[in-house]
Amino acid sequence: MRAREAFGDHPFAVEMDRERLEAVLPDYLGMSLAFRYLQAAAQKDAIFEAIRDNRDVPEGIELMNAVANFLVWDEAGGIDLMASQGKAGLPQLLDTARFHSSLLRKDALELLGHPIAPNFGPVTRRYLEALYRGLASTDVVVRCAHMVAFEIHANAMIDALWTAVSAATGRAAQSLGYFERHVGGDDPAEEYHVDMTQRLVARVVPLDERERFRREFESAYALHLRWCRALVGDAAVTDRLEPEPTVWHAGRCHCGGVRFEVRAPAVLQAIRCNCSICSMSGHLHLLVPAIDFRSLGGEDLLSTYQFGLGVAKHTFCSVCGTKPYYRPRSDPSGYSVNVRCLEPSTIADVEVSDFDGRHWEDAIERLMARAREPGASQRLDVTADLQSA
């Protein structure tokens, strides 16, 4: 896949002066340093799930484990060491100067004239947390999509930053070890990363899941682009100027019989209602129109429960008892989805607002007053949905 053709020029393909490099490189180092730890740690949930259920490890997980271990080994300098010195060079693996993050530190020292430390500020911390959730997903389609997206994006990102750094500093690109190692020379390593992760798709993603894989891949790639845009500009301004991107979040009941998808931003706006049914069922509301909801199966397993005036129809899985979603009567074209039933890999954060469902009249009066404030129309829609619960 050619990233430029699919997604346009990379955000790092801009003119960078010294001030911008001073701002970008510490966060970039944070990502470079953290990646091998995140990729290694991301494998633990899959094996512990097999241990807990006393079952074999699926082939797809085994294959992704092999590729993940290769990527971690390469980031620690192991591939170069074996290629240049064979087994005799293995003791030198303890030389941390070979780590790719160390090569980047050395390049930064030469470019800026002083050492840099990794910056795990709010923007990069949130990005890395979201990256880990994707890499750690026990859903093979989601995990594979995030692995492929990271490597394809890394190839485009490193190449764009290499060009920008060379132009800004006048340094020959070939003199920068980190960049030359990844995307330069006659045999750049990043091409192997991309090829190996792409081969996973044919091995672990079934044909009937390819469309879902594509959506997950696009969502994961967008995560990387947003982080890079934030590094080269004002993240707050970027958020105001660009519409908040949406992703398809996969959801299911506890037994997996009821499956669905919902389209919403990575940062979810949820409603916590304290009425009796919501409190007892643990339903955390995410309200979406029908166009942003897809049932993937299991509707025949849903049982309906009504109480009180019988206005709302609360649906539960008849096998496991989970309440994954329901359609409020006040808006039969929309859905109230239980945030707790969504796959966490695509969720960057959940911002929760409380609704006093035990005291409807007072709660609605307060929300009506707030609805007269600028930008509050969506809160009024939320009230209409919850009023029928």
C-alpha positions in Angstrom: 0.0 0.0 0.0 1.3 3.4 -0.9 0.5 5.6 2.0 0.9 8.9 0.1 -1.6 7.9 -2.5 -4.1 6.7 0.1 -3.7 9.3 2.7 -1.9 12.3 1.1 1.3 13.9 2.1 2.4 13.1 5.6 2.1 15.8 8.3 5.9 15.8 8.7 6.3 16.8 5.1 6.5 20.4 6.0 9.2 23.0 6.4 10.8 22.5 9.8 13.1 25.1 11.4 15.2 24.5 14.5 12.4 25.6 16.9 10.0 23.0 15.4 12.6 20.3 15.6 13.2 21.1 19.2 9.5 20.6 19.8 9.0 17.5 17.7 12.0 15.3 18.4 11.5 14.7 22.2 7.9 13.4 21.6 9.2 11.4 18.6 11.9 9.9 20.9 9.2 9.0 23.4 7.3 7.0 20.7 10.5 5.4 19.5 11.5 4.4 23.1 8.1 3.2 24.1 7.2 1.1 21.0 9.2 -2.0 21.7 7.8 -2.1 25.3 4.3 -1.6 24.1 4.6 -4.2 21.4 6.1 -6.7 23.8 3.5 -6.1 26.5 0.6 -6.2 24.1 1.0 -10.0 23.7 0.2 -10.9 27.4 -3.6 -10.7 27.2 -3.8 -13.2 24.4 -1.8 -15.8 26.2 -3.5 -15.2 29.5 -6.9 -15.6 27.9 -5.8 -19.0 26.6 -4.4 -19.9 30.0 -7.6 -18.8 31.8 -9.8 -20.8 29.4 -7.5 -23.8 29.3 -7.3 -23.9 25.5 -4.8 -23.8 22.7 -3.5 -20.6 21.2 -5.0 -19.8 17.8 -2.7 -19.8 14.8 -3.5 -16.1 14.2 -2.2 -15.1 17.6 0.9 -17.3 17.1 1.7 -15.6 13.8 1.2 -12.1 15.2 3.4 -13.1 18.2 6.2 -14.1 15.8 6.0 -10.8 13.9 5.7 -8.7 17.1 8.8 -10.4 18.5 10.7 -9.7 15.3 9.8 -6.0 15.5 10.9 -5.8 19.1 14.1 -7.7 18.4 14.8 -5.3 15.5 14.1 -2.2 17.6 16.7 -3.5 20.1 19.3 -3.7 17.3 19.2 -7.5 17.1 18.7 -7.9 13.4 21.7 -5.7 12.5 23.8 -7.5 15.0 23.0 -10.9 13.7 23.4 -9.8 10.1 26.8 -8.3 10.7 28.4 -10.6 13.2 26.2 -13.8 13.4 25.8 -15.7 16.6 29.2 -14.6 17.8 27.9 -11.0 18.2 25.0 -11.9 20.5 26.8 -10.8 23.7 26.9 -7.3 22.2 23.1 -7.1 22.4 23.7 -5.6 25.8 25.3 -2.6 24.1 22.2 -0.3 24.2 23.9 2.1 21.8 22.5 -0.2 19.1 18.9 0.4 20.1 17.0 2.4 17.5 16.0 4.9 20.1 19.7 5.3 21.0 20.5 6.0 17.3 17.8 8.7 17.4 19.3 10.2 20.5 22.7 10.4 18.8 21.2 12.0 15.6 19.3 14.6 17.8 22.5 15.4 19.7 24.3 16.1 16.4 21.4 18.1 14.9 20.5 20.2 18.0 23.9 20.4 19.8 22.4 19.0 23.0 20.9 15.8 24.3 17.2 15.3 24.3 15.0 13.3 26.7 11.7 11.6 25.8 8.6 13.7 26.3 5.6 11.8 27.4 3.3 14.8 27.7 -0.5 14.6 27.3 -0.5 14.4 23.5 2.1 11.6 23.2 0.9 9.8 26.3 -2.7 9.6 25.0 -1.4 8.5 21.6 0.7 5.7 23.1 -2.1 4.5 25.3 -4.4 4.3 22.3 -1.7 2.5 20.3 -1.3 0.0 23.1 -5.0 -0.7 23.2 -5.0 -1.6 19.5 -1.9 -3.7 19.6 -3.1 -5.5 22.7 -6.6 -6.4 21.4 -7.5 -10.0 21.6 -9.6 -9.6 18.5 -7.2 -10.8 15.8 -8.7 -8.5 13.1 -8.3 -5.4 15.3 -4.8 -6.3 16.5 -3.6 -7.2 12.9 -5.0 -3.9 11.6 -3.1 -1.9 14.2 0.1 -3.8 13.6 -0.1 -3.2 9.8 -1.2 0.4 10.2 1.7 1.2 12.6 4.4 -0.2 10.2 2.9 1.4 7.0 2.6 4.7 8.8 6.1 4.4 10.3 7.6 4.0 6.8 5.9 7.2 5.6 6.6 9.1 8.8 10.3 8.4 9.1 10.8 9.1 5.4 9.0 12.5 5.7 10.9 13.4 8.9 14.2 12.4 7.4 13.6 14.7 4.4 12.4 17.6 6.6 15.3 17.3 9.0 17.9 17.2 6.2 16.4 20.3 4.6 16.2 22.2 7.9 19.8 21.4 9.1 21.7 21.0 5.8 22.9 17.6 7.0 23.3 14.9 4.4 20.5 12.4 4.9 23.0 9.5 4.8 24.9 10.9 7.9 21.9 10.4 10.2 22.1 6.8 11.5 18.5 6.4 12.7 16.9 7.5 9.5 19.5 5.8 7.2 18.8 2.6 9.1 15.1 2.7 8.6 14.4 4.1 5.2 17.7 4.9 3.6 20.4 2.9 1.7 19.9 0.0 -0.7 18.2 -2.3 1.9 16.1 -0.2 4.3 14.7 -2.1 7.3 11.3 -0.5 7.3 10.4 -2.2 4.0 10.7 -5.6 5.7 8.5 -4.4 8.6 5.8 -3.3 6.2 6.0 -6.5 4.1 6.0 -8.8 7.1 3.0 -7.2 8.7 1.1 -7.0 5.4 1.6 -10.8 5.0 -0.3 -11.3 8.2 -3.5 -10.1 6.6 -3.7 -13.1 4.2 -2.9 -15.5 7.0 -5.0 -14.3 9.9 -7.9 -12.2 8.5 -10.7 -14.3 7.0 -12.2 -13.2 3.7 -15.5 -12.3 5.3 -13.7 -10.0 7.7 -11.6 -8.1 5.2 -14.0 -5.2 5.1 -13.9 -4.9 8.9 -10.1 -5.1 8.7 -10.1 -2.2 6.2 -12.2 0.0 8.6 -10.0 -0.9 11.6 -6.8 -0.2 9.5 -8.1 3.2 8.5 -9.0 4.1 12.0 -5.6 3.0 13.3 -3.8 4.9 10.6 -5.8 8.0 11.4 -4.6 7.8 15.0 -1.0 8.1 13.9 -1.7 11.0 11.6 -3.6 12.9 14.3 -0.6 12.5 16.6 1.9 13.8 14.0 -0.4 16.7 13.2 -0.5 17.6 16.8 3.4 17.6 17.0 3.9 20.0 14.1 1.2 22.4 15.2 -1.1 23.5 17.9 -3.1 20.4 19.0 -5.9 22.5 20.4 -6.3 24.6 17.2 -6.2 21.4 15.1 -9.0 19.9 17.2 -11.1 23.1 16.6 -10.5 23.4 12.9 -10.9 19.7 11.9 -14.1 17.8 12.5 -13.6 15.1 15.1 -12.9 11.9 13.2 -15.1 8.9 13.8 -14.2 5.2 13.9 -16.2 2.0 14.0 -16.2 0.5 17.5 -16.9 -3.2 17.7 -19.2 -4.4 20.4 -20.7 -7.6 21.8 -22.5 -9.1 24.7 -20.6 -11.2 27.2 -21.1 -14.6 25.5 -20.4 -13.1 22.1 -23.7 -14.1 20.6 -24.9 -10.6 20.0 -22.4 -8.6 17.9 -22.6 -5.1 16.6 -20.6 -2.0 15.5 -21.2 1.6 16.3 -19.6 4.7 14.6 -18.5 7.4 17.0 -15.4 9.5 17.8 -12.5 7.8 19.6 -13.3 10.0 22.6 -16.8 8.9 23.6 -19.4 11.2 25.2 -21.3 8.9 27.5 -24.3 9.4 29.8 -24.5 7.8 33.2 -28.1 7.6 34.4 -28.9 6.7 38.0 -32.4 5.4 37.5 -33.1 1.9 38.8 -32.8 0.0 35.5 -29.6 1.7 34.4 -28.0 1.4 37.8 -28.8 -2.3 38.1 -27.9 -3.3 34.6 -24.7 -1.1 34.4 -25.8 0.5 31.1 -23.5 3.4 30.2 -25.3 5.2 27.4 -23.8 6.1 24.1 -26.5 7.6 21.9 -26.2 7.3 18.1 -28.5 7.6 15.1 -29.4 4.4 13.2 -27.0 5.2 10.3 -24.1 4.9 12.8 -25.2 1.4 14.1 -24.7 -2.0 12.5 -26.0 -5.3 13.8 -23.6 -8.1 13.0 -25.7 -10.9 14.4 -27.5 -12.3 17.4 -30.7 -10.2 17.2 -32.7 -13.5 17.7 -31.0 -13.9 21.1 -32.3 -10.6 22.4 -35.2 -10.7 24.9 -37.3 -7.6 25.8 -38.0 -6.3 29.3 -40.6 -3.6 30.0 -41.6 -2.1 33.3 -43.6 0.9 34.7 -45.4 2.6 31.9 -43.9 0.2 29.4 -42.6 3.0 27.2 -39.0 1.8 26.8 -38.1 -1.6 25.5 -34.9 -2.8 27.2 -33.2 -5.7 25.4 -30.9 -8.3 26.9 -29.0 -11.3 25.6 -31.1 -14.3 26.6 -27.9 -16.4 27.0 -25.6 -14.2 29.2 -28.0 -11.5 30.4 -25.9 -8.6 29.1 -27.7 -5.4 27.9 -25.6 -4.4 24.9 -28.0 -1.9 23.3 -31.6 -0.9 23.0 -33.9 1.5 21.0 -35.6 4.1 23.1 -39.2 4.7 22.1 -38.7 8.5 22.0 -36.3 8.0 19.1 -37.0 4.7 17.4 -34.6 5.5 14.7 -31.6 5.7 17.1 -29.8 3.4 19.6 -28.5 3.6 23.1 -25.4 1.5 23.1 -23.7 0.3 26.3 -20.2 1.7 26.3 -19.1 -1.2 28.5 -19.9 -3.6 25.7 -17.5 -2.0 23.2 -14.0 -3.3 22.3 -11.6 -1.0 24.2 -8.9 -1.0 21.4 -10.6 1.9 19.5 -11.6 4.0 22.5 -9.1 6.8 23.4 -11.1 8.0 26.3 -14.7 8.1 27.7 -16.0 11.4 29.0 -19.0 10.8 31.2 -21.9 13.1 32.1 -24.3 12.3 34.9 -28.1 12.3 34.4 -30.3 12.3 37.5 -32.8 9.7 36.2 -34.3 9.2 39.7 -35.6 12.8 39.6 -36.8 13.2 36.1 -38.6 16.5 36.3 -35.8 18.4 38.1 -33.1 16.9 35.8 -35.0 17.7 32.7 -35.6 21.3 33.8 -31.9 21.8 34.4 -31.1 20.4 31.0 -33.7 22.5 29.3 -32.1 25.6 30.8 -28.6 24.4 29.6 -30.1 23.8 26.2 -30.6 27.5 25.7 -26.8 28.0 26.0 -24.8 28.1 22.7 -23.8 24.6 21.5 -26.1 22.8 23.8 -28.5 21.3 21.3 -27.0 17.8 21.5 -27.6 17.7 25.2 -31.3 18.2 24.6 -31.3 15.3 22.2 -29.7 13.1 24.8 -32.3 14.1 27.3 -35.1 13.1 25.0 -33.6 9.6 24.6 -33.0 9.1 28.3 -36.4 10.4 29.3 -38.0 7.2 28.0 -35.7 4.8 29.8 
